[in-house]
């Protein structure tokens, strides 16, 4: 299929005419030009948790026997996103979700003359790899050992996806540089919405929505309202425990306890710049959380507190050890109040989480803590 010879409408042999500044095919019987357009297709960029790229080995022409991204041609009335996920399933037996557009490129084709390739990054991959009818083999490759990608358009889409991942990573790093001096880490209790409003108005840089009682439906309603408030004040919004609520409310991140899902599993269903914090109660847990990819840790209880009755206070010396042992931001929690902040600041702590102080004295607590670093 290197070019049309006959009119697709009346089968008259086509001629060539100069129209609109270029040579075009023309049907004398229909008395109109016959436009040749690129054939639309898609390509998927799938990168797993081991930082490996998914490629398929083609068993049809063009480029039979060579490796490329999973993809194929868009069907009539099919959206490009739908095509991308359908072709991924057909060629690899994997399913996933569209993360973002990774590029649109024109590619020359010996069969179709010109192919418009629309590439997407895919997330939340699931299923067991199995090659489809158009694939001889399917596998993940490390970036250093991957074979040459057969199509230039696919190579460009892959490179674009990597650039976007680096941008996400840098955005995340920039966001967390400020975590080293966040000051007041506001955790809500009881009157959640009111506390968030007062805290953000007073200048809180970060707010965690913590509710152990409400049903999920109402948790989500509150989380969405808190997201709207924190957006207004450009504050970071974290949801305690419930990663599903965090994702559905478009929170900046989630805070996980020792009995919640592991950080490595949470990373599989979140974007690169999604914040994951972890509660730790010992030096060993703190080091482990950092190794597993936590963006920050909470350490405590520093002092005795009724909210952590099952955990004995670890004391200032243990907090000091943790600050020296990890490079990610550390948030002190447990028994903190406006009277003992100076002790914590003296050992190098820069982020302070409290429940009772923020509940009864929100604005004053936020102002006093943040004033320590101005």
N, C-alpha and C positions, 0 to 999 in steps of 0.2 A: 504493500500500500504506500507507494512513494509519491502519489499524487493522483488527483481526479482526472479522468479522461472524458467521461460522459456525465452529463447533467444528472444529478441524483433525483430530479423531479420528472424529467421527460425523456431521459436517455440520449438526448442530442449530443453529438460530439462537441466538446468545448473548444472555444478559441481563446486567444489571449488579447486583452485590450488594456490600454493605459488609462486607469481610472483612479481618481483621488491621489495622484502623484506617484502611483506605482503600478506595475503590471499585475493584472488580476485575470482569473479565469472568467469567461463570459459565455452565457448561453444565448445564442441568437433567437431561438424559438421562444424561450421565456422572456427574452429581452431584459435580462438582469445579470449582475455579477454573481458569481458563486464564491462565497467567502470560505477560506480554509482557516480553521481555528485550531489552537493547541488542544490536545486531548487532556482533560483534567485528571489528575491522579493524586494520591496521598502517600506519605511515608511516615513511619512511627519511630521516634527515638525513645527506646526503653533502656534505662540504666538501673541496674539493681543495687541492693545495699552494699555489695562488694565493689562498687564502682566499675562494673563491667557493662559493655554495650551488647545488645541483642542484635544479631545479624542472621540473615537467611541465605542459604546457598541455592541459587536459582537452578531449576531444571527445565526451563523454557528459554527461548530466545526473546529479546536480545540478552547478551551477556550470560548465556547458559554456563553453569559451572562456576560462576563468580559470586562473590558475597555482596549483599546490599542490605539496606534497611527493609523491614517488613512494609509492604504497601501494595497498592494496586489502583485500578481505574474506578472513578466515581460513576455509579449507576445513574440512570435517568431519575430525576426528582430526589436524589439522595444528597443530603448535606455532606460537606467535606469531613466534618467531625464524625458523622455516622460511618462514612466510608472507611476512615482511618481505623476505627475500632473494629469494624467488620473484617477488614483485611487482616488486621492483627490476629484476630481469632481464627480466620481461615488458614493463614500461613503458619501460625505458631501454636495455636490452641490456647493462647493466653488472652486474658481479659484485663481491662484497666479503665482508666478515666483520663480524659483530656486534661492536661495541666496548662499548656499554653501553646500558642502558635510559635513554631521554631523557624519559620522562613518559607518564602514562596519563590521558586526558581523555574526558569525555562530550561528544558533539556532537549537536545537534538536526538532524534530517534530514526534509525534506519527503516523502521516499519511505519511509524506514525508521523514522521517529519519533525513534529514539535510536540513536546509533552510539558504541561504546566504541573509542577510538583508542589503540593502544599504539605509542609511538614509540621508535625505536632510532637511535643514532648508528652509522654504518657506517665501517669502515676498510679499508685495503688494496684500494682500488677498482681494477678492471681491466676492459678491454674497450673497444669503440668505441661511442660514443653513437648510438643509433638508436631513434626513437619506436616504441612498440608499438601494438596495436589500440586501446587506450583513450586514447592520447596523440596530440595533434595536433602537438606540438613538445616537444623536450627540450633544455635548455641550462643552462649554469652562469651565475650572475649574481654580480657583486660585491655585497656587503652594502648598499652605498650606492645601487645602481642596480636592485636587484631589485624586481619588481612586487609588488603587494599579494597576500598569500597568501589564497586563497579561504576556507579553513576556519579558524575561531578555534582549534580543537584543534591543527591543523598549525602555526599561528603560535606557540602556547604551547610545543609540542614543540621547534620551532626555537630559540626563546629559551632554553629549558632547556638545549639542547645547547651553546649559546654560553656559558652560565653555567658548565657543567661544564668547558668548554675553558679558561675563565679561571681556574677553581679549579686545574686541572692546571698551568696556567702559573705561578700563584702558588706552588704546592707546589714546582714545579721551581726557581723563583727562590729560595725559602726554603732549599731543599736546597743550592743552589749558593753561597749567601752564606757558608756554612760552608767551602766549598772554598777561600776566600781564606786561610784559616788551618787547613788540614787537618794540616799538619805532615808526618808520615810517610805517604808514598804507597807502600804495600807492594806490590812486584811479586814474584810467586812464581817459583821455579825449582827444578827437581829434586823435592824433597820438598814438593810443593804443599800437601797437606792439613795436614801438620805445621806448615808455616810459617804458614798461615792461622790455625790454632788458637792458636799462640804469639803471633802478631801481634795478633789480636783480644783475647786475654786481657790483653795488655800495654797495650791502649787504642788500637789503630790505628783511625782513622776511615774509612779506605778501603783496599780490597784489590783488586789486579788479578791475575786468573788468566792467566798467560802460558805457553803450551806450544806449541812449534813442531814437536813430534815426534809426539805421540800421534795415533792414529786418531780420527775424529770421535765414534765410539761411546763411547770411553773419555774423550774430552774432555767429553762431555755428562755422563757419570757423575760425573766429578770436579767439574764445575761445579755440579751439583745438590747434591753434598755440601758444597761451599763456600758455596752459597747458604744452606743450613741453618745453617751455623756463623755466617755474618755476620748472619743474622736474629737469632740468639741474642744477639749483642753489639751489635745495631743499627748495624752498620758498612755502608758503601756497598760494593757488589760490582760490579766492572767485569770484563768478559771482553775479552781482547786479540784483535783481528783478526776473530773469527768472530761476526758478528751473529746467525746462526741459533742458535748455541750460547747466546748471551746471552739471546735471546728464549725459547728452550725451557727454559732453567734459571731463568727469571724473574729474571735479574740486573737490577741497577739501570741498567746501561748497557754500552756497548762502547767500546773504544779502537781507533781506526783509524789505520793508517799511510798514508804518501803513495801507496803502490801499492794500497791497499784501495779499496772502493767509496766514492764521494764522499758527503759529509755530506748533500747534498740528496736523494740516492737513499735513503740510510738512513732519513731522516725519513719517507719515504713508507710505510714498513712498521712504524713504531714509534709509540708513544703520545706525547702531548705532553710528559710528564715523564720520558721515557727519556733518559738521559745519553749524550751522544756526545762523546768526547774525540778529539783528533787530534794525532799526532806531527808536529812541525815542526822544521826545521833551519836556518831563516833568518827574517829579519824579514818578507820578502815572503810566505812560506808562513804565518807566524803571522797576518798581517793577512788573508790570503785565507781561512784557516780560520774566523776570527771572522765575516767577511762571509757565509760560507756557512752559518753557524748552529751552529758548534761550541760546546759548553757550556764547555769548557776546552781548553787546549792543553798538550802536553808540548814543552819546548824543549831542544834539545841535539844532540849531546853537548856539555855545558859544558866538560868536561875530556876528555882522551884516555881511551878505554876499549876493552877487547877485544871487547865486545858490539856495538860500532858501528864496526868497522874501516874501513868504506867512507865514513864521514863524518868529516871533520876536526873537531876541537874548535872551537866558536864563541867560547869565552871569556866572561869576565864582562861586558865592555862590550856585547857583542851581547845578552846576556840583559837588561841594563839598558835597552837600546833597545826590546826587545820589551815589557818591563813598562810602559814609557811609552806604547807605541803601541796596546796592546789593553786592553779593559776587562774581558774575561773572565778567570777564574783561570788562572794559569800554574804549571805543574809543571816544576821543573828536573830533568834526567836526564842521565846519562852522566858517569862518573868521580867521582860524588859519594861521599864517605865521611864518617865521623864527625869527621875532622880538618879538613875544608874547609867545613863547614856555616856557620861564623861569617862567612866571606867572602860567601857567598850571602845570608845574612840581612842583612848590611850594605848590600847593593844593593837590598833590598826583596823578595826572594823569600820566600815563605811555605809552599811545598809542595815536598817533596823526595822524589824517586823513586830507589830503589837496588835492585840485584839481589843483589850479592855480600854486602853488609853484612847484609841481611835474611836471607840464606841461612845464614850462619855465626853470626850474633849477633842473632837476631830481637828478643828482648825488650829487650836493652840498646839496640839501635839505635832501636827505636820509642820507648822511654822518653826517650832523650837528645834525639831530634828534637822530640818533643812538649813536653819540658820547656823548650824555647827560647821557647815562647809561653804559658807559665803563670806 
